[in-house]
């Protein structure tokens, strides 16, 4: 019950000022979240071009990322041997700032609730620790300043 209340408080407060950046286009490779912009610089590591998909047209393996598909979601595949980009789980991101593992993390206003969701470290720019109702959480932008 305590966790549920905590999650609801964080969600309600964060959603008030953590507005989604509607220009952000997320992409998935090897079940890890990145951005289309990030993958644009990795062309020599990728097999073919990613295909943008709408929320309604997501294949089963991408359905868990439907919340990120406001602008479509692109799936990429790495050429064998190039899969080793730095990645972190939401829980690991929180632990680095001594926050509880289950605390949601916001990237460009999109909420990442599942502590096991993996994110490419390269998209985590401009970190801010925000606090609402005595609870701290992290926000990031995908664009470097």
Rosetta silent file (secondary structure, phi, psi, omega in degrees, C-alpha in Angstrom):
SEQUENCE: XXXXXXXXXXXXXXXXXXXXXXXXXXXXXXXXXXXXXXXXXXXXXXXXXXXXXXXXXXXXXXXXXXXXXXXXXXXXXXXXXXXXXXXXXXXXXXXXXXXXXXXXXXXXXXXXXXXXXXXXXXXXXXXXXXXXXXXXXXXXXXXXX
SCORE:     score description
SCORE:     0.000 S_00000001
   1 L     0.000  -40.733 -179.437    0.000    0.000    0.000 S_00000001
   2 H   -62.972  -42.282  179.313    2.837    2.343    0.886 S_00000001
   3 H   -64.738  -40.024  179.795    4.522    1.745   -2.481 S_00000001
   4 H   -63.411  -46.825  179.015    1.265    2.341   -4.327 S_00000001
   5 H   -62.204  -43.354  178.491    0.658    5.624   -2.534 S_00000001
   6 H   -59.445  -46.926 -179.849    4.267    6.664   -3.129 S_00000001
   7 H   -63.104  -42.598  179.294    4.001    5.885   -6.843 S_00000001
   8 H   -63.908  -40.928  178.445    0.720    7.776   -7.175 S_00000001
   9 H   -63.647  -45.386  178.774    2.137   10.837   -5.439 S_00000001
  10 H   -62.040  -47.073 -178.577    5.224   10.878   -7.642 S_00000001
  11 H   -61.002  -48.065 -177.210    3.175   10.388  -10.786 S_00000001
  12 H   -62.659  -44.681 -177.384    0.640   13.075   -9.935 S_00000001
  13 H   -73.082  -41.144 -177.977    3.205   15.643   -8.937 S_00000001
  14 H   -68.860  -35.400 -178.136    5.661   14.924  -11.706 S_00000001
  15 H   -67.623  -20.404  178.731    3.051   14.945  -14.411 S_00000001
  16 H   -68.559  -36.990 -177.483    2.164   18.522  -13.489 S_00000001
  17 H  -125.623    2.412  176.294    5.552   19.923  -14.508 S_00000001
  18 L  -101.905   68.285 -176.688    7.318   17.108  -16.357 S_00000001
  19 L   -69.908  141.306  179.515    5.667   17.799  -19.676 S_00000001
  20 L   -67.089  137.106  173.444    6.434   15.433  -22.525 S_00000001
  21 L   -85.900  103.812 -173.521    8.729   16.753  -25.216 S_00000001
  22 L   -70.983   -7.037  176.559    6.626   15.881  -28.236 S_00000001
  23 L   -87.922   -9.700 -179.373    9.610   16.203  -30.577 S_00000001
  24 L   -72.474  130.109  174.632   11.383   13.247  -28.944 S_00000001
  25 L  -117.637  115.395 -179.086   11.395   10.081  -31.029 S_00000001
  26 E   -87.099  155.195  178.042   12.335    6.987  -29.096 S_00000001
  27 E  -139.761  154.893 -179.050   13.919    3.890  -30.582 S_00000001
  28 E  -123.951  134.632  172.173   14.530    0.376  -29.288 S_00000001
  29 E  -141.255  128.079  179.937   17.498   -1.887  -30.002 S_00000001
  30 L    54.204   38.939  177.806   18.106   -5.183  -28.245 S_00000001
  31 L    64.383   29.531  178.243   15.289   -4.363  -25.778 S_00000001
  32 E  -127.083  137.434 -177.078   17.040   -1.131  -24.698 S_00000001
  33 E   -84.411  133.134  173.261   15.561    2.375  -25.094 S_00000001
  34 E  -139.339 -163.301  175.785   17.439    5.019  -27.052 S_00000001
  35 E  -123.881  154.099  178.092   16.479    7.880  -29.321 S_00000001
  36 H   -58.110  -39.584  178.687   16.275    8.054  -33.105 S_00000001
  37 H   -59.644  -42.500  178.810   18.746   10.942  -32.920 S_00000001
  38 H   -62.509  -44.142 -177.666   21.242    8.765  -31.025 S_00000001
  39 H   -71.057  -21.650  178.572   20.965    5.947  -33.562 S_00000001
  40 H   -60.858  -26.349  179.598   21.474    8.364  -36.470 S_00000001
  41 L   -90.383    0.619 -176.006   25.143    8.518  -35.446 S_00000001
  42 L  -112.756   20.428 -173.689   25.464    4.709  -35.305 S_00000001
  43 H   -49.028  -40.082 -178.525   24.659    3.914  -38.943 S_00000001
  44 H   -72.748   -9.374 -179.671   27.708    1.703  -39.494 S_00000001
  45 H  -100.933   -6.782 -171.644   26.694   -0.465  -36.506 S_00000001
  46 E  -105.291  149.164  174.406   23.105   -1.079  -37.570 S_00000001
  47 L   -89.950  105.718  177.582   21.496   -3.658  -39.848 S_00000001
  48 L    67.497 -167.650  179.980   19.420   -1.682  -42.316 S_00000001
  49 L   -99.978  147.557  175.458   17.108    1.162  -41.420 S_00000001
  50 L   -75.227  150.264 -178.919   14.693    1.192  -38.552 S_00000001
  51 E  -107.827  118.597  176.958   11.022    1.240  -39.399 S_00000001
  52 E   -67.310  138.792 -179.858    8.873    3.797  -37.542 S_00000001
  53 E  -130.289  142.190  175.947    5.702    2.265  -36.117 S_00000001
  54 L   -79.808  165.976  177.923    2.613    3.862  -34.677 S_00000001
  55 H   -53.529  -43.584 -176.322    1.200    2.774  -31.312 S_00000001
  56 H   -68.328  -25.187 -175.107   -1.495    0.761  -33.095 S_00000001
  57 H  -103.444   14.730 -179.319    1.018   -1.041  -35.325 S_00000001
  58 L   -69.708  133.449  174.428    3.563   -2.074  -32.671 S_00000001
  59 L   -69.862  165.493 -174.897    4.567   -5.734  -32.841 S_00000001
  60 H   -53.704  -40.749 -176.529    4.149   -7.812  -29.684 S_00000001
  61 H   -68.857  -14.305  179.941    7.804   -7.405  -28.600 S_00000001
  62 H  -108.293   -3.047 -176.875    7.417   -3.590  -28.556 S_00000001
  63 H   -57.887  -32.690 -179.097    3.975   -3.319  -26.911 S_00000001
  64 H   -68.218  -11.982  178.006    5.560   -2.725  -23.496 S_00000001
  65 H  -104.272   16.314 -175.941    7.017    0.514  -24.940 S_00000001
  66 H   -58.013  -32.199  179.598    3.673    1.839  -26.232 S_00000001
  67 H   -64.793  -19.620 -179.106    3.818    4.824  -23.845 S_00000001
  68 H   -94.229   -0.729 -171.084    6.920    6.038  -25.703 S_00000001
  69 L   -96.111   24.720  179.055    5.333    5.800  -29.155 S_00000001
  70 L   -55.954  -38.358  179.239    3.572    9.182  -29.278 S_00000001
  71 L  -107.409   24.146 -174.772    5.735   10.084  -32.308 S_00000001
  72 L    88.326  161.826  179.619    6.135    6.519  -33.470 S_00000001
  73 E  -133.158  133.636 -177.170    8.677    4.032  -32.221 S_00000001
  74 E  -110.784  136.589  176.177   11.582    2.753  -34.276 S_00000001
  75 E  -109.568  129.924  177.818   13.205   -0.637  -33.812 S_00000001
  76 E  -117.223  159.085  173.564   16.840   -1.116  -34.776 S_00000001
  77 L  -128.842  132.491  177.920   19.065   -4.158  -34.829 S_00000001
  78 E   -82.602  148.210  170.950   22.799   -3.990  -34.250 S_00000001
  79 L   -66.829  140.858 -178.284   25.284   -5.845  -36.411 S_00000001
  80 L   -52.879  132.516 -179.710   26.711   -8.717  -34.400 S_00000001
  81 L    97.792  -10.234 -179.123   29.599   -7.525  -32.256 S_00000001
  82 L  -111.549   17.334 -175.081   28.359   -3.918  -31.948 S_00000001
  83 L   -82.456   -0.299 -167.990   25.767   -4.440  -29.199 S_00000001
  84 L   -85.996   27.345  176.156   28.016   -3.213  -26.373 S_00000001
  85 L   -66.678  149.453 -179.917   26.837    0.376  -25.873 S_00000001
  86 L   -61.831  133.161  179.416   26.549    1.463  -22.239 S_00000001
  87 E  -139.805  149.703 -179.540   23.135    0.736  -20.798 S_00000001
  88 E  -135.869  149.292  171.481   21.542    1.159  -17.409 S_00000001
  89 E   -85.958  161.977  176.229   18.316    0.010  -15.827 S_00000001
  90 H   -57.549  -39.582  178.674   15.989    2.549  -14.240 S_00000001
  91 H   -61.095  -43.658  179.302   16.919    0.996  -10.867 S_00000001
  92 H   -65.224  -38.620  177.936   20.646    1.562  -11.536 S_00000001
  93 H   -60.370  -44.848  178.881   20.008    5.171  -12.590 S_00000001
  94 H   -65.643  -41.944 -178.360   18.211    5.788   -9.296 S_00000001
  95 H   -61.455  -32.276 -179.541   20.864    4.002   -7.225 S_00000001
  96 H   -64.048  -23.700  178.112   23.588    6.294   -8.605 S_00000001
  97 L  -112.404   21.402  176.648   21.812    9.200   -6.885 S_00000001
  98 L    56.383   38.006  175.215   20.853    7.234   -3.766 S_00000001
  99 L  -103.986  155.361  177.287   17.168    7.133   -4.669 S_00000001
 100 L   -58.589  141.841 -177.149   14.914    4.091   -4.161 S_00000001
 101 L   -55.361  -36.267 -173.741   15.122    1.643   -7.093 S_00000001
 102 L   -84.210    2.624  178.306   11.375    1.791   -7.776 S_00000001
 103 L   -67.526  129.704  177.143   11.302    5.593   -8.165 S_00000001
 104 L   -62.969  149.344  175.448   10.114    6.557  -11.657 S_00000001
 105 E  -116.775  141.089 -179.765   12.627    8.339  -13.899 S_00000001
 106 E  -111.825  128.511  176.473   11.522   10.934  -16.456 S_00000001
 107 E  -122.598  116.268 -174.862   13.244   11.320  -19.823 S_00000001
 108 L    51.592   34.089  178.289   11.983   14.258  -21.875 S_00000001
 109 L    86.560   -8.151  178.071    8.837   14.122  -19.734 S_00000001
 110 E   -86.883  131.233 -176.516    8.147   10.451  -20.460 S_00000001
 111 E   -86.941  129.891  175.050    7.815    8.379  -17.311 S_00000001
 112 E  -110.889  101.924 -174.015    9.847    5.193  -16.952 S_00000001
 113 L   -89.238  -37.829 -174.169    8.192    3.281  -14.092 S_00000001
 114 L   -73.059  118.787 -178.310    9.595   -0.220  -14.438 S_00000001
 115 L   -62.640  -17.809 -178.797   12.913   -0.471  -12.525 S_00000001
 116 L   -92.056   -5.913  178.604   14.077   -3.161  -14.984 S_00000001
 117 L   -62.961  130.967 -179.810   13.645   -1.034  -18.130 S_00000001
 118 E   -96.999  141.087 -178.628   17.032   -0.586  -19.812 S_00000001
 119 E  -132.728  138.760  173.978   18.120    2.745  -21.278 S_00000001
 120 E   -69.596  127.133 -176.694   21.192    3.623  -23.332 S_00000001
 121 H   -58.978  -27.186 -177.244   23.313    5.900  -21.144 S_00000001
 122 H   -61.104  -25.543 -178.646   24.066    8.118  -24.143 S_00000001
 123 H   -88.444   -4.318 -176.277   20.558    9.636  -24.112 S_00000001
 124 L   -89.688   89.197 -179.872   20.724   10.661  -20.444 S_00000001
 125 E  -113.992  162.564  172.816   21.684   14.340  -20.624 S_00000001
 126 E    47.742   60.978 -178.851   21.008   17.353  -18.422 S_00000001
 127 E   -71.263  139.355  172.301   20.114   15.492  -15.238 S_00000001
 128 E  -134.787  140.279  171.337   18.031   17.223  -12.609 S_00000001
 129 E  -100.089  120.030  179.739   16.919   15.961   -9.239 S_00000001
 130 E  -111.345  155.578  179.820   13.444   17.280   -8.556 S_00000001
 131 E  -133.941  134.033  177.676   11.473   17.040   -5.360 S_00000001
 132 E  -141.851  128.009 -178.598    7.743   17.097   -4.872 S_00000001
 133 L    54.626   36.966  177.830    5.945   16.417   -1.587 S_00000001
 134 L    78.479    2.001  179.756    9.242   15.396   -0.007 S_00000001
 135 E  -108.876  130.464  179.699    9.933   12.718   -2.650 S_00000001
 136 E   -95.622  148.838  174.131   12.888   13.077   -5.002 S_00000001
 137 E  -152.140  162.179 -176.819   13.025   11.824   -8.584 S_00000001
 138 E  -101.862  143.057  171.568   15.305   12.245  -11.597 S_00000001
 139 E  -128.561  145.227  179.496   14.583   13.956  -14.883 S_00000001
 140 E  -134.811  159.125  167.758   16.748   13.899  -18.007 S_00000001
 141 E  -117.126  155.130  179.952   16.661   15.326  -21.482 S_00000001
 142 L   -86.093  -15.297 -178.436   17.866   13.464  -24.556 S_00000001
 143 L   -99.399  130.876  176.091   19.472   16.543  -26.064 S_00000001
 144 L   -76.564  143.217  179.564   22.840   17.772  -24.787 S_00000001
 145 L   -82.727    0.000    0.000   22.997   21.497  -24.128 S_00000001
